[in-house]
Amino acid sequence: MTAAADGEVAWEESALGHGVLSFYLLSELAAAGAGEVVGLATLYDLVAAQVRARTVGRQNPVLWGSLQGASLPRLGTT
């Protein structure tokens, strides 16, 4: 699962304390009862709907996407 479709921004919100995808992913995992199994497709459906709603459709998580570009930016500190 990736946070956003190709060409989209993965939104961060300080009020959530995480990126939007991370917040809803962690929330859904925490909501599962002890020993409860949640299928990946079900988890994706729950999280993606919440992310799309929170970002008014500007961020669309992807499941089983394709690799494009195959490069990552260098990260550094300032």
Backbone as XML, in Angstrom:
<?xml version="1.0"?>
<chain id="A" units="angstrom">
  <residue number="1" name="MET">
    <atom name="N" x="0.858" y="-1.163" z="0.000"/>
    <atom name="CA" x="0.000" y="0.000" z="0.000"/>
    <atom name="C" x="0.908" y="1.231" z="0.000"/>
  </residue>
  <residue number="2" name="THR">
    <atom name="N" x="0.629" y="2.141" z="-0.902"/>
    <atom name="CA" x="1.356" y="3.401" z="-0.922"/>
    <atom name="C" x="0.399" y="4.533" z="-0.576"/>
  </residue>
  <residue number="3" name="ALA">
    <atom name="N" x="0.953" y="5.631" z="-0.120"/>
    <atom name="CA" x="0.142" y="6.730" z="0.398"/>
    <atom name="C" x="-0.653" y="7.463" z="-0.664"/>
  </residue>
  <residue number="4" name="ALA">
    <atom name="N" x="-0.129" y="7.525" z="-1.889"/>
    <atom name="CA" x="-0.798" y="8.321" z="-2.918"/>
    <atom name="C" x="-0.493" y="7.763" z="-4.303"/>
  </residue>
  <residue number="5" name="ALA">
    <atom name="N" x="-1.371" y="8.077" z="-5.233"/>
    <atom name="CA" x="-1.172" y="7.671" z="-6.617"/>
    <atom name="C" x="-0.024" y="8.472" z="-7.225"/>
  </residue>
  <residue number="6" name="ASP">
    <atom name="N" x="0.523" y="7.975" z="-8.318"/>
    <atom name="CA" x="1.606" y="8.642" z="-9.021"/>
    <atom name="C" x="1.190" y="10.069" z="-9.369"/>
  </residue>
  <residue number="7" name="GLY">
    <atom name="N" x="2.016" y="11.032" z="-9.057"/>
    <atom name="CA" x="1.725" y="12.424" z="-9.360"/>
    <atom name="C" x="0.921" y="13.141" z="-8.294"/>
  </residue>
  <residue number="8" name="GLU">
    <atom name="N" x="0.543" y="12.452" z="-7.213"/>
    <atom name="CA" x="-0.203" y="13.082" z="-6.123"/>
    <atom name="C" x="0.718" y="13.362" z="-4.945"/>
  </residue>
  <residue number="9" name="VAL">
    <atom name="N" x="0.257" y="14.206" z="-4.059"/>
    <atom name="CA" x="0.984" y="14.521" z="-2.832"/>
    <atom name="C" x="0.458" y="13.638" z="-1.705"/>
  </residue>
  <residue number="10" name="ALA">
    <atom name="N" x="1.349" y="13.094" z="-0.902"/>
    <atom name="CA" x="0.963" y="12.380" z="0.309"/>
    <atom name="C" x="0.898" y="13.426" z="1.423"/>
  </residue>
  <residue number="11" name="TRP">
    <atom name="N" x="-0.305" y="13.775" z="1.834"/>
    <atom name="CA" x="-0.528" y="14.882" z="2.753"/>
    <atom name="C" x="-0.122" y="14.549" z="4.180"/>
  </residue>
  <residue number="12" name="GLU">
    <atom name="N" x="0.443" y="15.540" z="4.846"/>
    <atom name="CA" x="0.800" y="15.471" z="6.257"/>
    <atom name="C" x="-0.053" y="16.511" z="6.976"/>
  </residue>
  <residue number="13" name="GLU">
    <atom name="N" x="-0.523" y="16.174" z="8.155"/>
    <atom name="CA" x="-1.271" y="17.136" z="8.963"/>
    <atom name="C" x="-0.750" y="17.089" z="10.386"/>
  </residue>
  <residue number="14" name="SER">
    <atom name="N" x="-0.254" y="18.207" z="10.851"/>
    <atom name="CA" x="0.298" y="18.250" z="12.208"/>
    <atom name="C" x="-0.754" y="17.899" z="13.256"/>
  </residue>
  <residue number="15" name="ALA">
    <atom name="N" x="-2.022" y="18.218" z="12.975"/>
    <atom name="CA" x="-3.103" y="17.895" z="13.918"/>
    <atom name="C" x="-3.255" y="16.390" z="14.105"/>
  </residue>
  <residue number="16" name="LEU">
    <atom name="N" x="-2.882" y="15.618" z="13.100"/>
    <atom name="CA" x="-2.991" y="14.156" z="13.193"/>
    <atom name="C" x="-1.742" y="13.533" z="13.799"/>
  </residue>
  <residue number="17" name="GLY">
    <atom name="N" x="-0.632" y="14.259" z="13.767"/>
    <atom name="CA" x="0.621" y="13.721" z="14.294"/>
    <atom name="C" x="1.301" y="12.759" z="13.349"/>
  </residue>
  <residue number="18" name="HIS">
    <atom name="N" x="0.778" y="12.599" z="12.147"/>
    <atom name="CA" x="1.293" y="11.676" z="11.134"/>
    <atom name="C" x="0.868" y="12.194" z="9.769"/>
  </residue>
  <residue number="19" name="GLY">
    <atom name="N" x="1.347" y="11.487" z="8.758"/>
    <atom name="CA" x="0.761" y="11.685" z="7.443"/>
    <atom name="C" x="-0.668" y="11.156" z="7.498"/>
  </residue>
  <residue number="20" name="VAL">
    <atom name="N" x="-1.497" y="11.587" z="6.558"/>
    <atom name="CA" x="-2.906" y="11.194" z="6.569"/>
    <atom name="C" x="-3.051" y="9.676" z="6.449"/>
  </residue>
  <residue number="21" name="LEU">
    <atom name="N" x="-2.330" y="9.056" z="5.524"/>
    <atom name="CA" x="-2.419" y="7.595" z="5.373"/>
    <atom name="C" x="-1.974" y="6.894" z="6.652"/>
  </residue>
  <residue number="22" name="SER">
    <atom name="N" x="-0.837" y="7.302" z="7.197"/>
    <atom name="CA" x="-0.324" y="6.655" z="8.413"/>
    <atom name="C" x="-1.317" y="6.752" z="9.557"/>
  </residue>
  <residue number="23" name="PHE">
    <atom name="N" x="-1.941" y="7.910" z="9.714"/>
    <atom name="CA" x="-2.900" y="8.092" z="10.797"/>
    <atom name="C" x="-4.052" y="7.097" z="10.692"/>
  </residue>
  <residue number="24" name="TYR">
    <atom name="N" x="-4.660" y="7.011" z="9.508"/>
    <atom name="CA" x="-5.814" y="6.128" z="9.363"/>
    <atom name="C" x="-5.416" y="4.654" z="9.356"/>
  </residue>
  <residue number="25" name="LEU">
    <atom name="N" x="-4.248" y="4.333" z="8.837"/>
    <atom name="CA" x="-3.769" y="2.954" z="8.873"/>
    <atom name="C" x="-3.551" y="2.508" z="10.321"/>
  </residue>
  <residue number="26" name="LEU">
    <atom name="N" x="-2.868" y="3.325" z="11.087"/>
    <atom name="CA" x="-2.638" y="2.982" z="12.502"/>
    <atom name="C" x="-3.941" y="2.929" z="13.286"/>
  </residue>
  <residue number="27" name="SER">
    <atom name="N" x="-4.867" y="3.824" z="12.972"/>
    <atom name="CA" x="-6.163" y="3.825" z="13.663"/>
    <atom name="C" x="-6.938" y="2.537" z="13.403"/>
  </residue>
  <residue number="28" name="GLU">
    <atom name="N" x="-6.971" y="2.104" z="12.161"/>
    <atom name="CA" x="-7.691" y="0.867" z="11.818"/>
    <atom name="C" x="-7.024" y="-0.350" z="12.444"/>
  </residue>
  <residue number="29" name="LEU">
    <atom name="N" x="-5.706" y="-0.382" z="12.455"/>
    <atom name="CA" x="-5.009" y="-1.522" z="13.067"/>
    <atom name="C" x="-5.245" y="-1.548" z="14.573"/>
  </residue>
  <residue number="30" name="ALA">
    <atom name="N" x="-5.269" y="-0.395" z="15.199"/>
    <atom name="CA" x="-5.507" y="-0.328" z="16.642"/>
    <atom name="C" x="-6.943" y="-0.700" z="16.986"/>
  </residue>
  <residue number="31" name="ALA">
    <atom name="N" x="-7.866" y="-0.441" z="16.062"/>
    <atom name="CA" x="-9.277" y="-0.733" z="16.318"/>
    <atom name="C" x="-9.582" y="-2.232" z="16.260"/>
  </residue>
  <residue number="32" name="ALA">
    <atom name="N" x="-8.729" y="-2.983" z="15.588"/>
    <atom name="CA" x="-8.943" y="-4.431" z="15.499"/>
    <atom name="C" x="-8.768" y="-5.041" z="16.890"/>
  </residue>
  <residue number="33" name="GLY">
    <atom name="N" x="-9.631" y="-5.945" z="17.234"/>
    <atom name="CA" x="-9.551" y="-6.609" z="18.525"/>
    <atom name="C" x="-8.340" y="-7.535" z="18.606"/>
  </residue>
  <residue number="34" name="ALA">
    <atom name="N" x="-7.933" y="-7.869" z="19.804"/>
    <atom name="CA" x="-6.799" y="-8.768" z="20.007"/>
    <atom name="C" x="-7.047" y="-10.084" z="19.289"/>
  </residue>
  <residue number="35" name="GLY">
    <atom name="N" x="-6.115" y="-10.501" z="18.474"/>
    <atom name="CA" x="-6.234" y="-11.754" z="17.755"/>
    <atom name="C" x="-7.101" y="-11.681" z="16.514"/>
  </residue>
  <residue number="36" name="GLU">
    <atom name="N" x="-7.736" y="-10.534" z="16.257"/>
    <atom name="CA" x="-8.583" y="-10.374" z="15.087"/>
    <atom name="C" x="-7.721" y="-10.274" z="13.833"/>
  </residue>
  <residue number="37" name="VAL">
    <atom name="N" x="-8.149" y="-10.938" z="12.788"/>
    <atom name="CA" x="-7.439" y="-10.895" z="11.517"/>
    <atom name="C" x="-8.211" y="-9.975" z="10.580"/>
  </residue>
  <residue number="38" name="VAL">
    <atom name="N" x="-7.496" y="-9.019" z="9.998"/>
    <atom name="CA" x="-8.094" y="-8.098" z="9.039"/>
    <atom name="C" x="-7.399" y="-8.314" z="7.709"/>
  </residue>
  <residue number="39" name="GLY">
    <atom name="N" x="-8.170" y="-8.651" z="6.693"/>
    <atom name="CA" x="-7.596" y="-8.890" z="5.381"/>
    <atom name="C" x="-7.044" y="-7.604" z="4.783"/>
  </residue>
  <residue number="40" name="LEU">
    <atom name="N" x="-6.014" y="-7.742" z="3.953"/>
    <atom name="CA" x="-5.375" y="-6.588" z="3.353"/>
    <atom name="C" x="-6.351" y="-5.774" z="2.495"/>
  </residue>
  <residue number="41" name="ALA">
    <atom name="N" x="-7.163" y="-6.437" z="1.708"/>
    <atom name="CA" x="-8.119" y="-5.724" z="0.852"/>
    <atom name="C" x="-9.136" y="-4.949" z="1.694"/>
  </residue>
  <residue number="42" name="THR">
    <atom name="N" x="-9.590" y="-5.550" z="2.777"/>
    <atom name="CA" x="-10.534" y="-4.876" z="3.672"/>
    <atom name="C" x="-9.870" y="-3.679" z="4.338"/>
  </residue>
  <residue number="43" name="LEU">
    <atom name="N" x="-8.663" y="-3.871" z="4.820"/>
    <atom name="CA" x="-7.916" y="-2.790" z="5.454"/>
    <atom name="C" x="-7.710" y="-1.649" z="4.465"/>
  </residue>
  <residue number="44" name="TYR">
    <atom name="N" x="-7.314" y="-1.979" z="3.240"/>
    <atom name="CA" x="-7.133" y="-0.955" z="2.212"/>
    <atom name="C" x="-8.433" y="-0.187" z="1.967"/>
  </residue>
  <residue number="45" name="ASP">
    <atom name="N" x="-9.539" y="-0.891" z="1.810"/>
    <atom name="CA" x="-10.825" y="-0.231" z="1.548"/>
    <atom name="C" x="-11.184" y="0.750" z="2.663"/>
  </residue>
  <residue number="46" name="LEU">
    <atom name="N" x="-10.996" y="0.337" z="3.905"/>
    <atom name="CA" x="-11.311" y="1.196" z="5.048"/>
    <atom name="C" x="-10.421" y="2.428" z="5.082"/>
  </residue>
  <residue number="47" name="VAL">
    <atom name="N" x="-9.125" y="2.219" z="4.940"/>
    <atom name="CA" x="-8.159" y="3.311" z="5.030"/>
    <atom name="C" x="-8.294" y="4.257" z="3.839"/>
  </residue>
  <residue number="48" name="ALA">
    <atom name="N" x="-8.371" y="3.713" z="2.635"/>
    <atom name="CA" x="-8.436" y="4.552" z="1.431"/>
    <atom name="C" x="-9.656" y="5.466" z="1.450"/>
  </residue>
  <residue number="49" name="ALA">
    <atom name="N" x="-10.782" y="4.955" z="1.900"/>
    <atom name="CA" x="-11.997" y="5.778" z="1.962"/>
    <atom name="C" x="-11.812" y="6.952" z="2.922"/>
  </residue>
  <residue number="50" name="GLN">
    <atom name="N" x="-11.183" y="6.698" z="4.056"/>
    <atom name="CA" x="-10.959" y="7.766" z="5.036"/>
    <atom name="C" x="-9.951" y="8.791" z="4.529"/>
  </residue>
  <residue number="51" name="VAL">
    <atom name="N" x="-8.908" y="8.311" z="3.865"/>
    <atom name="CA" x="-7.892" y="9.222" z="3.317"/>
    <atom name="C" x="-8.511" y="10.105" z="2.235"/>
  </residue>
  <residue number="52" name="ARG">
    <atom name="N" x="-9.272" y="9.499" z="1.337"/>
    <atom name="CA" x="-9.920" y="10.278" z="0.268"/>
    <atom name="C" x="-10.866" y="11.327" z="0.854"/>
  </residue>
  <residue number="53" name="ALA">
    <atom name="N" x="-11.625" y="10.946" z="1.873"/>
    <atom name="CA" x="-12.560" y="11.881" z="2.505"/>
    <atom name="C" x="-11.802" y="13.025" z="3.184"/>
  </residue>
  <residue number="54" name="ARG">
    <atom name="N" x="-10.763" y="12.711" z="3.921"/>
    <atom name="CA" x="-9.995" y="13.736" z="4.659"/>
    <atom name="C" x="-9.323" y="14.722" z="3.716"/>
  </residue>
  <residue number="55" name="THR">
    <atom name="N" x="-8.860" y="14.224" z="2.555"/>
    <atom name="CA" x="-8.132" y="15.079" z="1.613"/>
    <atom name="C" x="-9.008" y="15.564" z="0.468"/>
  </residue>
  <residue number="56" name="VAL">
    <atom name="N" x="-10.298" y="15.351" z="0.571"/>
    <atom name="CA" x="-11.276" y="15.762" z="-0.445"/>
    <atom name="C" x="-10.845" y="15.247" z="-1.823"/>
  </residue>
  <residue number="57" name="GLY">
    <atom name="N" x="-10.429" y="13.985" z="-1.860"/>
    <atom name="CA" x="-10.074" y="13.327" z="-3.114"/>
    <atom name="C" x="-8.727" y="13.700" z="-3.690"/>
  </residue>
  <residue number="58" name="ARG">
    <atom name="N" x="-7.930" y="14.481" z="-2.971"/>
    <atom name="CA" x="-6.614" y="14.882" z="-3.481"/>
    <atom name="C" x="-5.537" y="13.829" z="-3.240"/>
  </residue>
  <residue number="59" name="GLN">
    <atom name="N" x="-5.801" y="12.868" z="-2.370"/>
    <atom name="CA" x="-4.846" y="11.799" z="-2.088"/>
    <atom name="C" x="-5.577" y="10.475" z="-2.193"/>
  </residue>
  <residue number="60" name="ASN">
    <atom name="N" x="-5.078" y="9.600" z="-3.056"/>
    <atom name="CA" x="-5.713" y="8.313" z="-3.309"/>
    <atom name="C" x="-4.704" y="7.191" z="-3.114"/>
  </residue>
  <residue number="61" name="PRO">
    <atom name="N" x="-4.756" y="6.523" z="-1.952"/>
    <atom name="CA" x="-3.827" y="5.428" z="-1.711"/>
    <atom name="C" x="-3.932" y="4.356" z="-2.803"/>
  </residue>
  <residue number="62" name="VAL">
    <atom name="N" x="-2.824" y="3.663" z="-3.025"/>
    <atom name="CA" x="-2.753" y="2.662" z="-4.082"/>
    <atom name="C" x="-2.377" y="1.310" z="-3.473"/>
  </residue>
  <residue number="63" name="LEU">
    <atom name="N" x="-3.072" y="0.289" z="-3.898"/>
    <atom name="CA" x="-2.755" y="-1.083" z="-3.488"/>
    <atom name="C" x="-2.355" y="-1.838" z="-4.738"/>
  </residue>
  <residue number="64" name="TRP">
    <atom name="N" x="-1.243" y="-2.517" z="-4.681"/>
    <atom name="CA" x="-0.738" y="-3.286" z="-5.823"/>
    <atom name="C" x="-0.454" y="-2.382" z="-7.020"/>
  </residue>
  <residue number="65" name="GLY">
    <atom name="N" x="0.191" y="-1.257" z="-6.768"/>
    <atom name="CA" x="0.532" y="-0.314" z="-7.832"/>
    <atom name="C" x="1.697" y="-0.810" z="-8.666"/>
  </residue>
  <residue number="66" name="SER">
    <atom name="N" x="2.146" y="0.042" z="-9.526"/>
    <atom name="CA" x="3.292" y="-0.292" z="-10.371"/>
    <atom name="C" x="4.419" y="0.680" z="-10.085"/>
  </residue>
  <residue number="67" name="LEU">
    <atom name="N" x="5.614" y="0.232" z="-10.317"/>
    <atom name="CA" x="6.798" y="1.042" z="-10.092"/>
    <atom name="C" x="7.047" y="1.893" z="-11.317"/>
  </residue>
  <residue number="68" name="GLN">
    <atom name="N" x="7.168" y="3.191" z="-11.121"/>
    <atom name="CA" x="7.451" y="4.099" z="-12.228"/>
    <atom name="C" x="8.619" y="4.980" z="-11.839"/>
  </residue>
  <residue number="69" name="GLY">
    <atom name="N" x="9.609" y="5.076" z="-12.709"/>
    <atom name="CA" x="10.741" y="5.942" z="-12.411"/>
    <atom name="C" x="11.858" y="5.246" z="-11.663"/>
  </residue>
  <residue number="70" name="ALA">
    <atom name="N" x="11.536" y="4.415" z="-10.720"/>
    <atom name="CA" x="12.493" y="3.622" z="-9.947"/>
    <atom name="C" x="13.631" y="4.446" z="-9.361"/>
  </residue>
  <residue number="71" name="SER">
    <atom name="N" x="13.345" y="5.648" z="-8.901"/>
    <atom name="CA" x="14.384" y="6.424" z="-8.230"/>
    <atom name="C" x="13.772" y="7.146" z="-7.037"/>
  </residue>
  <residue number="72" name="LEU">
    <atom name="N" x="14.581" y="7.355" z="-6.041"/>
    <atom name="CA" x="14.149" y="8.066" z="-4.841"/>
    <atom name="C" x="15.049" y="9.284" z="-4.651"/>
  </residue>
  <residue number="73" name="PRO">
    <atom name="N" x="14.529" y="10.355" z="-4.097"/>
    <atom name="CA" x="15.361" y="11.535" z="-3.863"/>
    <atom name="C" x="16.339" y="11.283" z="-2.725"/>
  </residue>
  <residue number="74" name="ARG">
    <atom name="N" x="17.441" y="11.981" z="-2.756"/>
    <atom name="CA" x="18.370" y="11.922" z="-1.628"/>
    <atom name="C" x="17.759" y="12.684" z="-0.464"/>
  </residue>
  <residue number="75" name="LEU">
    <atom name="N" x="17.918" y="12.174" z="0.714"/>
    <atom name="CA" x="17.418" y="12.836" z="1.913"/>
    <atom name="C" x="18.606" y="13.368" z="2.688"/>
  </residue>
  <residue number="76" name="GLY">
    <atom name="N" x="18.450" y="14.504" z="3.268"/>
    <atom name="CA" x="19.534" y="15.077" z="4.046"/>
    <atom name="C" x="18.996" y="15.872" z="5.209"/>
  </residue>
  <residue number="77" name="THR">
    <atom name="N" x="19.875" y="16.388" z="5.989"/>
    <atom name="CA" x="19.485" y="17.210" z="7.123"/>
    <atom name="C" x="19.947" y="18.633" z="6.860"/>
  </residue>
  <residue number="78" name="THR">
    <atom name="N" x="19.267" y="19.549" z="7.473"/>
    <atom name="CA" x="19.648" y="20.959" z="7.313"/>
    <atom name="C" x="20.146" y="21.518" z="8.607"/>
  </residue>
</chain>
